[in-house]
Amino acid sequence: MTRYLLLALLAFAGGAAATADVALDLDAAEREWLAANRSVSICVDPDWLPFEMLNARGEHEGIAADLLRLVAQRSGLQLDIVPTSDWGQSVAFSQAGRCQLLSFLNQTPVRDAWLIFTQPLFTDANVVIAREDHPYVADLSALENATVALPSGTFIEESVRRDFPRLRVISTETDAMALALVNERKADLTVRSLTVAAYTIRREGWFNLKIAGQVASLDNQFRIGVLKSEPVLRDILNKAIATITPAELHQIANRHAPILVESGTDYRLLMQVVVVFSAMLLTSLFWIRRLRRLNDQLRIKSQTDSLTGLANRAALDRRFATALEQARRYRRPLSIVMLDIDHFKRINDDFGHQMGDRVLREFAALLDDCLRGSDAVGRWGGEEFLILCPETSGPQAVQFAERLCEQARAFPFATGVSQTLSAGVAELSPSDTPDSLLRRADAALYRAKREGRDRVCWLAADAQPS
């Protein structure tokens, strides 16, 4: 007779056995509710391994099943499973009030219409799954008309349709069907839980699929959905969830992702399967870490001027908007200083563009060294730089800019020739917009140029830029 051997293959090990004898600190209303209600009805997903399923006998199995049983035991409750044919029917039954609880789901605005939610029981990353020849997906929003297979009625389907409208969604009934469409080239990609994807890919043998990216903004926070009419029940469940330790959580996770083995199996083959699956899981974790590092690098590069290492124009725009909002909200002074390297064209003409680039880097380092704690500097364009000076009045910004000009005159540039700066200062007034403040600083800068360079000019708010 065939027997099944369950192997713990997830990347956690050990942990004390989960126990149910934990006393909850319940208030009078919660104790009264429990005295009147010893069982609660729950709808689950009948086909969502390794998280949950209903077996042939109608028994609830999987990671979610074990966690929910532990929560129920510690709450002093019995769970009554309401059988359904699929997740869509479970959601419909929940909306109709036929089950008090809905199992293991993310909170969404749509579900908020009839449910309240517990604290998360389980957190899991959502990853982009594609065929092995698909390029790395840094940002789903950059894809246009790509087809993405997603199980209908899920948090991911709702989120992708809302956040990435340029993707073409193909709805499926299950996770396995979504992965199958990608495997068969009927869809470009899918976005699924890492745990479910690794389990299904291993089970079906679809090793030509790979993790092509991660959607960190859509990570799963699996909770219990509770009918809005049962807030006391939600509070009781939250107190039970708070007692679950990481060791207990890991032990429950380790029971699942089963390998089916007949008795008399060659254990060398079994170990090979174990090694392959473990390698796949470790590879997936490696790629997630690598993708996160790449995303961090991309974010830094997108905000940094590649030549000088200072903030670029886009990053300055964002910081400028933030500084402006804070100055107005708290009614604090804000000034900006626009700087330009005098006669920069002569450097390129006399010494070459490589020396010009070196001088730009030296100026950038000089400015960065002279900044005060709350200031921000970036390259505005060409040889122009912009400094944001929160908590700084116009006269204070003029003094600061004059010190920068002094530092520039004394700096030993690689050209061996003294280089100077011209600066324009403007202070935020109540009537200013970002554009008017920048125009005034720019006009002050060009006045400094016209008046002989190597100087600072300040245009007050009532001055008209020429």
N, C-alpha and C positions, 0 to 999 in steps of 0.2 A: 504494500500500500504506500502511496506517495505521502511523504511527510514534508513539512516546511520548516526550514531553519531560518530563524530571524537573526541577522547579523547587525550589530551596531556599527554603522559605517560613517556617521557624521563626525565632524572634526571636534568632538568633545569626548571626554572619557571620565568614567567614575561618577562619583556623586552619591550621597547617602540616599537610601530608599525614601520615597515620598511617604509622608505620614499624614493621617487625617486628623489626629488628635491635637488640634491647635484651637485654643479658645479664642473666640472673637469678642471684642469689646463692643457689644451691641447696646444701643440706647433702648428706652422703653417702647418707642414706636416700632423699632425693628424686632424686638422680642415678641411684641403683640402680633406683628405680621406673620412671623414664623409659627406662632402658636396656631394661627388660623389657616396657614398654607404650608403643608409639608411637601407638596410636590408642585413642580412647574412644568409646563409644556414647552418644548423646544423644537424648532425646525433646523435642519442641518443640510449641508450639501451631500447628497448620496453618492457622489462620484468625484472625489477631489483628493486622491492620494498624493503624497503621504500625509496630508493634513487630516482628511476625514473621508469616511464612506459608510454606507449601510451595507453590511454583508448579506448573504442569502437568507440569514435568519432575522434580518432587520436589526442587527446589533450595530452600534456606533463604534467605529474603529478609527485609529490614527492619532496623530499628535494632538489635534484639537479635542478629540474624544477623551483622551487621557487627562488633558488639562481641565476640561470642563467637569469631568468626574471628580477631580481633586478639589476644584472650587466648590462643587455641590456638596461634597462630603464635609468640607470645613464650614460650609454655611448651614449644615443640617438639613439639606434639601434632597429630594429625589427628582431626577430628570426623567420626564416622560417624552420619549421621542415621537414626534408626529411624522409618519412616513410620507415621503414625497417622491416623485419620479425624477426630478432634477432641481437644480438651484433656482431656476425661474419659478417653479411651483412653490418652493420654500419661501421665496420672497413674497409671492402672491398670498400665501397662507398667512405670513406675518402681517402684511398690510390689512388683511381681513380680520386680524385679531385671533386667528385660530391657534397661534402659538405665542406664548408670552416672551420667549427668547428666540433670537436668531443667532446662529452659531458663527463665530470666528470670521469677522468681516471688518473692513475698514469703514471709518466714519466718513460720510459724504453729505453734501447739502441735500441731495435727493432723499437720502435715507433719514436725514434729520426731520423730515416731514412727519414721520410716524414713530421714530425710535429715539431713545436716549441711549447713551453708550457708557460702558464701563471703562476703566483704565485699560491700557493694552495688556494682553496676556503674552503676546509673542511678536517679535519684530523680525522682519525678513526683508532683504534687499530685492528690488525689482530690477531685472537686467534685460537688455536687448538681445534677443536670440536671432541669429541669421545663419545662412549657410557659410561654410568656411571660406568661400571666395568673396564674401561681401566685405567692403571696406569698413574700417572703424567708424562708429557713429558717435561723434563728439557731442552733437546737439540734435535732438529729434526735430526741433523747429526749423533746422536748416534743410531738412528733406522736403521735397515737393512731389506730390503724386505718388509717393512710395506706398505700397500696400502693406497694411499691418493687420494680422489675424489676431482677434481678441475674443475671448469668451463673452457672450452677451450677458448683460445684467451685472457686470462686475465693476469694482472700483476702478480698475485700470481702463476698461472700456469708457466709462463715464469721464475719467480724467483726460484720456487721450483725445476723445472727441471735443472736449472743452478747451484743452490747452494747446493742441496741435491740429488745428482745423485743416491744414494743408495735407495731412496724411489721409489716405483712403482706407477706411476701416472695413474689414471683412469679419462679420460676426460668426462665431462658432458656438457649439453647444458646450464644449469642454476644452480644458487646457490641452489635452492630447491632440484634439482635432486642430487646434491652432498651430501647434508644433508640427503636425503632419503636413499642413498646407505649406509651411516654410520648407520642410524637408523635400516636398514634391515640387518646389518652385512655383506654387500657385499663390504664394504671398512672399513679399520681400523679407519681412521680419515679424516677430511678435515680441511683446513685452510681458514677461512673466516673473513670478517669484523664483528666486534662485533655487530654493529647496524643491519646488515642484518641477522646475526645468531639469535640474540634475537628476531627479528621480525618474522622470518620464524619458529623458534621453537615454539613460542607462537601461531602463526597462525595455524600450523599443529598439535599442541598438542604433540610434540615429547619431553616430559619432562624426558625421559630416557637418553637424551643427556646432556653432561656437557662440560664446558670449562676445558680442560686438560692441557693447557699451553698457552704461548704467544710467538709470534715471533716478538720481538721488532724491529729487524733489517728490518722487512718488513711492518712496519706500513704504512697505506694508507695516501698519500698526494694527494688528488683529485684535479686536475687542469682542465683547458680547453685546449684541443689540437687544435692548429691553423696551417693551411697549411703553409709550409715554404715560400710560395710566398706572405704571408700576414704579414710581421713583424710589420707594422704600426698598423694593427688591433690588434695584440697581445699587443702592448704597450698601446693602448686605453683601452683594457679590463683590463690590470694590474692596470691602474689608477682607474678604477671603483671598482675593487676588494679591493683596498686599503681603500676605503671609508666605507666598510661594518664593522659595529661595532660588538663586541661580543654579545651584547643584541639582535641585529637583527639576527645574526646567530643562537642563542639559540631559538629565537621565531620561526624561520622557522623550525628548527629541531623538536620543540614541536608540530607542526601541524600534524606530521606524526606518523607512527606506529598506524594506526587506528584499533579500535574495531568495528565490524559490529553488530548493535543491531536493532532488529525490534521494531516498535512502540508498546507500550503496554508491553514492557519488564519489568520483575520484577527487580527493581533497586537494590534490595539486591544481586541478582545474578550478576548484572553488577558490583557492588562494590567488590564482591568476585573476579571476573575476574581481575579487576583493581589491587586489593591487590596482587593476585598471580603473575601478570606480573611485578608489581613494585618490589615484593620480589625477583623475578627471576633476574631482572636487577640489583638490589642492591647486590644480591649474586654474580652475575658475576663481578661487580666492586670490591667487596670484594676479590674475588679469584684472580683477576688481581693484586691487590695491594699485596696480600699474595705471589703470584708467583714471583712478582718483588723482594720482600724481600728475598724469598728463593733463587732466582738467585743471588742476591747480596751476600748472605751468602755463596752460593756455590763458587762464584768467589773468595771470601776472603779465604775460606778454601783451594781452589785449589792452592793458592799462599802462604800459611802459613804453617810453620812447626808446627805440632800439639803439640809437647812437649814444645818447647821454645817460640813459638809465633813470632819468627823471620820469614823472608822470607825463603821459601824452595828452593831447588836446581833449580826447574823449574823457579821460579820467579827471582832468581839470574841470571840464564842464560839470561832471557829477559832483565833485567836491565844492565847486563854486555854488551850485544850486543848494547844497546842504548848508554851507556857511551862510548864504543869504537868508535861508529860511530860519536858521537859528538866531541870526542877528535881529531879524524882524520880530520873531516870536518873543524873545527876551529883551527886546529894545536895547541891544548892545551895539557898540561901534564896530564897523567893518571897513577896512580899506584894502585896496589892491594896488600893486606896484607892477607896472609893465616896463620891462628892461630890454634894451637893444645894444648889441656890441657895435661900437663905433667903427666905421670904415671896414666892415668885415669883408667886403668884396676885395679890398687890397690884399688881405691875407691870402685869399684863394689865388689872386693874380700873381702875387710876388712869391708865394711859397708852395702853391699847389693845393688841390682840394683835400688831400690826405692831411696836410698840416691844418687846413681849415677845420676839418672834423676833430682833430686833436685839440684845437683851441676851444671848440664848442664843448668837448668833454671836460676840459680844464675849467671853463666858466661854470659848467654845471656843478662840478665838485666844489668850486668856490662858493656858489650860492647855497648849496646844500649844507656846507659847513657853517654858514653864517645864519641859518634859520633859527628862529626862536621856537619854543616848544609847540605852540599851536599853529605855526605857519605851515603853508604848503606851497611847494614850487613845482613848476612843470615847464616843459618846452611848448611854447605857444605856436611856434612855426618859424622855420628858417633860423635866424640868429636872435629871435625874440623869445623872452621868457616872461612868465607871469607868476607873481607871488600873491597868495591870499593871506591877509593879515587880520584874523579875528581879534576882537578886543583891542583894536588899534584905531586911534583917531587919525585924521589927515595929517596934522603936524607931527604926530609920532611916526607915521609911515614915512614922511619926508626925512626925518632924522635917520630912520633905519636905512632908507635908500641911499642917503649920503654916505653912511658908513660902508655900504656895499661898493659905492664908487671909489672910496678911499682904498678899500681892500683890493679892488681891481687894479688900481694904479700901481700898487706895491707888489702885485703878484708876479712871480717869475715864469712867464709863459714860455712855451717851447720855441716860439719864434725868436726869443731874445729881444723882442721889441715891446715897449709898454703898450698895453691895450686899455681902452677906457670904455665906460658904460654911459648910456643916457637912460634916464628913467622918468616915467610919468606916473603920478599918484592921483588917485581919486578915492573919496570917502563916500560910503553909502548914505543917501538921503532918503527920507520917507517916500518921496515921489519917484525914486529910481526904479527902473527895471534892470535885469541883468545886462541887456544890450546898452542901455543908456550909461550905466556905470562903466562898462568896457569902452564905449566910445569916448567917454571923458578921459579915461586913463590913456587911451591911444592918442587923443588930441594933445594931452599934456606931454606925452613922449615926443611927439613930432615938434612941439614948441621947443622942447629941450634940444632937439636936433637943429632946428632953425637958429636958435640962439647961440650955437657954437659947440654943442655936444659936451660930453663929460660933465653933465650937470643933472639936477633933478628939478622938475617943474610939477606944480600941483594946481589942478583946476578945481575950484570950489563948486558946490552943487549948483549955484546960481549962474555959473559961468557958461557961456555958450561955446561948444567946441567949434573951432574954425576949420 
